[in-house]
Amino acid sequence: MFSQFKKLNNESGIVLFIVLMTSIIIMIFSVGILTQSLNEINYAQQQIDQISCDQLAKGIFWNAYANEMGSAAGTTLTFNGTGRAYNMAIIQTSSGVYNVVCNYTAP
């Protein structure tokens, strides 16, 4: 009477296998996309930190230059922004050249 149901019942193991394989493949692709996204976010944050540190170093240099550089040697400055701590220092070398060193610490 219901011969279609008997046929489906005999093949239900194959259907279950296909559904499981499809879901596993989708999960593998999802993990790959998530990993790639996290790597790109970390790389972008590293670039943001480098640019911020560079701009802060230029700012402290030109601020010290405008205010008579001689008194600025040995000055250190700490700036907390976007969850990072940026540490900058003006260093005078023996030849009279001023260098600004900037470091940042990640949370």
C-alpha positions as CSV (number, residue, x, y, z in Angstrom):
1,M,0.0,0.0,0.0
2,F,2.7,2.5,1.0
3,S,5.7,1.2,-1.0
4,Q,7.4,4.6,-1.2
5,F,7.8,4.7,2.6
6,K,9.5,1.3,2.7
7,K,12.0,2.4,0.0
8,L,12.8,5.6,2.0
9,N,13.1,3.7,5.2
10,N,15.7,1.4,3.6
11,E,17.7,4.4,2.3
12,S,17.5,6.5,5.4
13,G,21.1,5.6,6.4
14,I,22.4,7.0,3.1
15,V,20.5,10.2,3.6
16,L,21.8,10.6,7.2
17,F,25.4,10.0,5.9
18,I,24.9,12.7,3.2
19,V,23.5,15.2,5.7
20,L,26.3,14.5,8.1
21,M,29.0,14.9,5.5
22,T,27.4,18.1,4.2
23,S,27.3,19.6,7.7
24,I,30.9,18.6,8.3
25,I,32.1,20.2,5.1
26,I,30.1,23.4,6.0
27,M,31.8,23.5,9.4
28,I,35.2,23.1,7.9
29,F,34.6,26.0,5.6
30,S,33.2,28.1,8.4
31,V,36.3,27.5,10.6
32,G,38.5,28.4,7.7
33,I,36.7,31.6,7.1
34,L,36.7,32.5,10.8
35,T,40.5,31.8,11.1
36,Q,41.2,34.0,8.0
37,S,39.1,36.8,9.5
38,L,40.9,36.7,12.8
39,N,44.3,36.7,11.1
40,E,43.2,39.8,9.1
41,I,41.9,41.5,12.2
42,N,45.2,40.9,14.0
43,Y,47.3,42.2,11.1
44,A,45.1,45.3,10.7
45,Q,45.4,46.0,14.5
46,Q,49.2,45.7,14.2
47,Q,49.3,48.2,11.3
48,I,47.0,50.6,13.3
49,D,49.4,50.4,16.3
50,Q,52.5,51.1,14.0
51,I,50.8,54.1,12.4
52,S,49.6,55.5,15.7
53,C,53.1,55.1,17.2
54,D,54.7,56.7,14.2
55,Q,52.3,59.7,14.3
56,L,52.7,60.1,18.1
57,A,56.5,60.1,17.7
58,K,56.4,62.7,15.0
59,G,54.1,64.8,17.2
60,I,56.3,64.7,20.2
61,F,59.3,65.5,18.0
62,W,57.8,68.6,16.4
63,N,56.4,69.7,19.7
64,A,59.9,69.5,21.3
65,Y,61.4,71.2,18.2
66,A,59.0,74.1,18.5
67,N,59.8,74.5,22.2
68,E,63.6,74.6,22.0
69,M,64.8,71.0,21.5
70,G,67.7,71.2,24.1
71,S,65.4,71.0,27.1
72,A,63.4,68.1,25.6
73,A,66.3,65.6,25.6
74,G,65.4,62.7,28.0
75,T,61.7,63.5,28.0
76,T,59.4,60.5,28.1
77,L,55.7,60.5,27.5
78,T,53.1,57.8,27.9
79,F,49.8,58.0,26.0
80,N,47.0,55.5,26.6
81,G,44.6,55.1,23.7
82,T,42.4,52.4,22.2
83,G,43.5,49.9,24.9
84,R,47.2,50.4,24.2
85,A,49.9,52.1,26.1
86,Y,52.3,54.1,23.9
87,N,55.6,55.0,25.4
88,M,57.7,57.7,23.7
89,A,61.2,59.0,24.6
90,I,63.4,61.7,23.1
91,I,67.0,60.7,23.0
92,Q,69.9,62.9,22.1
93,T,72.9,61.0,20.6
94,S,76.5,62.1,21.1
95,S,76.6,63.7,17.7
96,G,73.7,66.0,18.7
97,V,71.0,64.2,16.7
98,Y,67.7,63.8,18.4
99,N,65.8,60.5,18.0
100,V,62.3,59.7,19.2
101,V,61.7,56.1,20.2
102,C,58.1,54.8,20.4
103,N,57.0,51.5,21.9
104,Y,53.5,50.2,22.5
105,T,52.1,47.4,24.6
106,A,49.2,45.3,23.7
107,P,46.6,44.5,26.4
